[in-house]
Amino acid sequence: MSSITAPAPLRSFQADRLPVHVFAGQEELARHMTATVREILNDAIVRRGSAAAILATGNSQIRFLKLLVESGGVDWSKVTLFHMDEYLGIAADHPACFRHYMKQRVESLLKPRRFHYLGGDADLPLDECQRYTDLLRAQPIDLCCMGVGENGHIAFNDPPVARFDDVHAVKLVKLDDACKMQQVKEGHFPSLDAVPPYAFTLTIPALLSAGRVLCLAPEKRKAIPVRDLIRGPVSTACPASILRTAPHATLLLDADSAALL
C-alpha cells in the first residue's frame, strides 16, 4: 500500500450549496480524489462491514482510477461497484464499451466483491433497466464518483433528456450530438455515425442518492461546462448544475477547468 495524502486546494469556495475545490493540476486533483474516496469507503466498511460505489468512465477519470488502483488502502473484497452508463447494443469486447473500460482498469486489478455491469447488448433493454435498478436499490450506495461532459451532462443525462425529478433510476436515452462528438474527439469512435444513438444511463436522482458525490472535472475542454455549472442557472440546459443544490456533493477542478470562473 502506498501512502496517499490529500493535497490542499489552491482555493475553495461555495457555489450555492456545493463546495468547490480548485487544484494546481491533474496530479494534485487525482491524489485528493483518491484520498477522499479511500476515506469514504473505509468509513462505510467500519460502520457497516461493506461499501458500495458508482464509478464513471471517460478520459477525465483515467488518472484518478489508476492512482486508486495503485495506492491500495481499501479492502476491496468488501466493496461492491457499479458504473453509470453504457451504449445500447455495444458488444462487451468493443474498445469503447464501458464494461470493457471498467474490467480493464478497475475490476481485473482491484478484484472487488462484485462489479455490477449494465449489459449494453442485453436482448431486452427495458428488462435490463429494471434489473440494474433492483441491484442499485438492494443496498445503500455510499459514494458516486462522476465527471462532467462537454455539454454539461452527468452520466448520459444530456440536456434534451435530463430530468431533475426523474421517476426512473435507470433509463434508455437518445444521445445528444454534442455528447456523441465528445466520444469521437476522445478517440473512442472514428466518426459521429459510428457512435451508438442510444444508451443506458443512471438518472440524476439515482446518481445523487449516493451518500457522497464527488465530481472530478479537470482539463481546459471542461472550462465552459464548469462555468455554466457554477455561474449559470440551475437548469437541465446544463444538467450538472443540479450539483449546486446538493451539499453532500463536492466539485473538484484543476486550474485549467476553473479558468473561466
VENQUI-V500271 format. One record per pair of residues at least 12 apart in sequence whose ideal C-beta (glycine too) atoms are under 6 Angstrom apart, sorted by the first residue. I is the first residue (numbers start at 1). J is the second residue. Records with the same first field share a line. If there is no record, write none. Layout:
# VENQUI-V500271
I: J + J
This chain:
# VENQUI-V500271
1: 72 + 73
2: 71
4: 31 + 34 + 35 + 71
6: 32 + 35
7: 28 + 31 + 32
9: 21 + 22 + 23
10: 22 + 24
15: 230 + 244
16: 244
17: 245 + 247
18: 243 + 244 + 249 + 251
19: 250
20: 251
21: 252
22: 253 + 258
23: 254
24: 255
25: 254
26: 63 + 218 + 254
29: 218 + 252 + 254
30: 63 + 64 + 67
33: 64 + 216 + 252
34: 67 + 68 + 71
38: 73 + 74
40: 143 + 212
41: 74
44: 142
45: 78
50: 78
51: 79 + 142
52: 80 + 139 + 141 + 142
53: 81 + 143
54: 82 + 84 + 144
55: 83 + 145
56: 84 + 145 + 146 + 147
57: 98 + 101
58: 147
59: 186
60: 147 + 218
61: 147
64: 216
65: 105
69: 109 + 110
76: 110 + 112
77: 113
79: 112 + 113
80: 113 + 114
81: 112 + 115
82: 116
83: 98 + 102
84: 155 + 202
85: 155 + 156 + 199 + 201
86: 98 + 118 + 120 + 200
87: 120 + 196 + 199
88: 196 + 198 + 199
89: 196
90: 120 + 196
91: 121
96: 188 + 189
99: 117
116: 135
118: 132 + 200
125: 172
129: 170
132: 170
133: 169 + 170
136: 169
141: 210
142: 211
143: 210 + 212
144: 207 + 210 + 213
145: 214
146: 215
147: 216 + 217
148: 217 + 222 + 225 + 240
149: 179
150: 182
151: 176 + 178 + 179
152: 225 + 228 + 238 + 239 + 240
153: 179 + 239
154: 239 + 240
155: 201 + 202
156: 173 + 199 + 201
157: 201 + 204 + 239
158: 176 + 179
159: 236 + 237
160: 176
161: 173
162: 236 + 239
164: 204 + 242
166: 203 + 205
168: 203
169: 203 + 206
170: 202
171: 203
172: 198
173: 199 + 201
174: 198
175: 199
180: 192 + 195
183: 195
204: 242
208: 246
212: 248
213: 249
214: 250
215: 251
216: 252
217: 253 + 257
218: 254 + 257
219: 256 + 257
220: 256
222: 257
223: 257 + 259 + 260
226: 257
227: 260
229: 241
